[in-house]
Amino acid sequence: MTKLRTIRIGVVILVFAACAAAQDDSQTGAAPAPAFGQSAPVLNPDNPPVSGLDEPSLNIKTLSRSFISPAIQIGESADTNENNQLGASNVQPVSHVLGALDLQKFWPKSDFIMEYLGGGVFQTEPTYQAKQVQALGIQAVTRWRTGYLELRDAFSYIPDGSFVLGTAEGFPGLGIAFGVGTGEGLPGIMRFSGGLESVGDIPRLSNIAVADVVQAISPRAAVTLLGAYGNSHFYDNTAGLINGDQTTIEGGFARLISRHDQIGGVYAFQLFQFPYSTGGEVYNHVFNVRWSRTITGRMRLVIGAGPQYTDLQYGNKLTSWSLSGRAILRYQFQRSSISATWAKYETAGTGYYAGANTQIALFSYRRSLGRTFSLVTTAGYVRNQRLQSAIGSDFNFNRDNGGTATVILRKHLGRSYDFFAAYSFNEVAFDIANTANCATLGCGTTAQRHRGTIGLEWHPKPTRIE
């Protein structure tokens, strides 16, 4: 009996010693890496490959159950430039009604998320106008032991390029219908048709489709490959804006060099296509070296830079080298978060140019104010420089600068309703005054727009589906 008791005591001591050793290893970072497979560190969703598109969640909890959920939003705005024209200023009321339908479906190795958003924007002065809004977003992923394939698509038809309530937080639903998460790592793809720098009351249809593959080649290294296609088409185009297509193929490599740090390299080929009379084709080759530091649940920092080689295939053949790069900082505090982005790359030119060299800076701050209030603030700046001459175009602009700022305050009224108040400011300035399309775009060099909005949003409890 004494020997048996001694053995029991020894086992208990051994177990406590093993637990203490494991805890010490986890605190010092000396714990062994998990088995190579879906749980390998390089495939960890809290620290995805720096050469890919995915961003870590930063402790933002998402629903893991399959559901379908509707939402409806109504709002009333006072707008100082409802037709988004150069040199215009006239306060008018504008109403909007938007509806969203979200679907999430999860299987053991696959996920599917879809969102449809539609509605209308209505103005009564000086004349009655009804403008439709349509958007559809899809994300689908399938996984295997050492990697995954993800498909993303964002389609939208909006009344003008500056139609926003702010960021995605201003719209009902998940936000993927307007392209959230549909290509953050792609050079130029997110700013295909503009937004910060657009003027004119001209409807536009745009679509961005992305397919990307991540394949681990060891527990610490992975390769990424993606293809993307985007297009932008302007309707009732009395201003002569330039339609365009963009095709991107990108390959990359990422490697963990420590528990929190990664290095990677990316090469991307881009083809911009425009009507031959306005620009023909632009070939762009992008090389980037990237470094990231991720602290799970708190911080993500990405810095990347490298040369890009541009080949213009219209008129006299012209080639050039320039710098491309980006920097992203996201930080999660206990009750708030910040996000700051800077990028320099080539884009399709937002309808005014057949290709542009673009720099963009974005900042957002989100904070929970107690149990029932939340605050979102955003700011952005963009600069576009024409890549090629204005042959065949009605626009003689060589460059433009644009800025925006938004504040959205939400009050949660129970579990199914939100009251919100928002203010947004947009400005775009061109280097040359517009004189060719004054009836559509207005005359002058600068367009400013102030908009204050109040509204109510209904989002009932999601309905579970199996």
Protein Blocks (a to p, Z undefined) as FASTA:
>chain_A
ZZmmmmmmmmmmmmmmmmmmmmmmmmnopaccddedjklmklpmklccfklmbdceklpa
cdfbdcddddddddddddfblnopghiacdddddddddddddddddfkbccddddddddd
ddfbfbdcdddddddddddddddfkbccdddddddddfbfklcfbdfklpgcjhlmnopa
iapkpghklmmngjjlggcjdddddddddddddddfbfkbccdddddddddddehilnop
acdddddddddddddfbfkbccddddddddddddfklnopadddddddddddddehkacc
dddddddddddfehjaddddddddddddddddfkbccdddddddddehnomagciadddd
dddddddehjkbccdddddddddddfbdcehiabfcfbdcdddddddddddehjkbccdd
dddddddddfbdcfklmmmnogajbdcdddddddddddddddddZZ
